[in-house]
């Protein structure tokens, strides 16, 4: 999964971080925290890490990390040598699940992360035996986007991808594991993602998705390529990131992002701690800090991510919330499919969809 180059604090709920043991506040070695590189890392460096350090006394070494599999491999190799390139990492979900299967993530103390109670169940991660190891860090939406010059009225449903009137007009993400078109198709045409639980169901969904091929002008991996084509009207419809589309619209580009009636895809990254880290206590303080509603609201304002906590826990205005999220029930990716059947899914995808 590629995600992405993205274009206040107050009193803590639960246990005050100011009451953290003095020994934690006196640690001299910085806590190494990995986030996706580029503007995303720059935003954390400017808006998140300084206030965290000011409140807790915990110095941060910011690590720019690649997303997904490349970082997972680095962490695994380093852990075998007893080293941690980062203590805390922001991991894409498929990589997180693979790391879980390998036992790579350190067990965390639930009592040390009381703000995990602010998160929905799918953002509290545990091993099969119940050991808690991570939380949702940030989330973002993939929506149905259109050029407003070509489409004066917004589409209301993902059904637009199958509409013959949109022949040769679509730009869609090229990989099964980051486009989540299987989930979109399953929800739109089969009533939900449950059909993806077995290979027969996946094949039914692939057959239906294959019907969009005549409408697709570009299967894209380069997000900038599609954004430019969307703004120019060359490719006037497709799937893209809600926050980036909103920024382009605010800059005067003729584009819009629509949350379809079936829901938009809610993708995310999660905080996990390397089993080789010797900074578990400080890592838990950071993870708890990031689950505070006011910090999630700050991320929405300054980083452009959707809050991982319920909207009503934040002080985001309607305008601020709508810039990054929606109250509609989202389509949640069926991540296990891309872990348990990765090779088979990729083969079928190549043959039936993009081949």
TASULBEL-V23033 format. One record per residue. N is the residue number from 1. D_LAST is the distance of its C-alpha to the last C-alpha in whole Angstrom. Layout:
BEGIN
N/D_LAST
N/D_LAST
END
This chain:
BEGIN
1/20
2/21
3/24
4/25
5/28
6/30
7/31
8/48
9/49
10/52
11/54
12/52
13/51
14/52
15/54
16/55
17/53
18/56
19/58
20/56
21/58
22/59
23/58
24/54
25/55
26/57
27/54
28/54
29/50
30/48
31/45
32/42
33/39
34/36
35/34
36/30
37/31
38/32
39/34
40/33
41/35
42/38
43/38
44/39
45/41
46/43
47/43
48/43
49/44
50/48
51/49
52/48
53/50
54/53
55/53
56/53
57/54
58/50
59/49
60/45
61/43
62/40
63/37
64/34
65/31
66/28
67/26
68/24
69/24
70/25
71/29
72/29
73/29
74/31
75/33
76/33
77/34
78/37
79/38
80/39
81/41
82/43
83/41
84/40
85/38
86/38
87/40
88/38
89/35
90/32
91/29
92/26
93/26
94/24
95/26
96/29
97/28
98/27
99/30
100/32
101/31
102/33
103/36
104/35
105/37
106/40
107/42
108/44
109/47
110/46
111/50
112/49
113/46
114/48
115/46
116/43
117/45
118/43
119/40
120/38
121/37
122/34
123/35
124/37
125/36
126/37
127/37
128/37
129/41
130/41
131/42
132/41
133/39
134/37
135/37
136/34
137/35
138/33
139/30
140/28
141/27
142/23
143/24
144/23
145/24
146/25
147/27
148/30
149/31
150/28
151/29
152/33
153/32
154/30
155/28
156/29
157/26
158/22
159/22
160/22
161/18
162/18
163/21
164/20
165/23
166/20
167/18
168/16
169/18
170/16
171/15
172/14
173/14
174/11
175/12
176/13
177/16
178/17
179/16
180/17
181/15
182/16
183/20
184/20
185/18
186/21
187/24
188/23
189/23
190/24
191/27
192/26
193/24
194/26
195/23
196/21
197/24
198/23
199/20
200/20
201/21
202/17
203/16
204/18
205/16
206/13
207/14
208/15
209/13
210/10
211/13
212/13
213/10
214/12
215/14
216/12
217/13
218/12
219/10
220/13
221/15
222/18
223/20
224/23
225/20
226/19
227/23
228/24
229/22
230/23
231/27
232/27
233/25
234/22
235/20
236/23
237/21
238/19
239/19
240/21
241/24
242/28
243/30
244/29
245/28
246/32
247/33
248/31
249/33
250/36
251/36
252/36
253/32
254/31
255/29
256/30
257/28
258/28
259/29
260/27
261/30
262/27
263/28
264/26
265/24
266/27
267/25
268/28
269/29
270/32
271/35
272/36
273/39
274/38
275/40
276/42
277/43
278/47
279/47
280/46
281/49
282/48
283/44
284/45
285/47
286/44
287/42
288/45
289/45
290/42
291/42
292/45
293/44
294/46
295/44
296/40
297/42
298/42
299/39
300/38
301/40
302/40
303/36
304/34
305/33
306/34
307/37
308/36
309/39
310/40
311/41
312/45
313/45
314/45
315/47
316/44
317/45
318/42
319/41
320/40
321/39
322/37
323/36
324/34
325/33
326/34
327/36
328/34
329/32
330/29
331/26
332/26
333/23
334/23
335/23
336/24
337/20
338/19
339/22
340/22
341/19
342/17
343/15
344/15
345/13
346/11
347/10
348/9
349/8
350/5
351/5
352/6
353/6
354/4
355/0
END
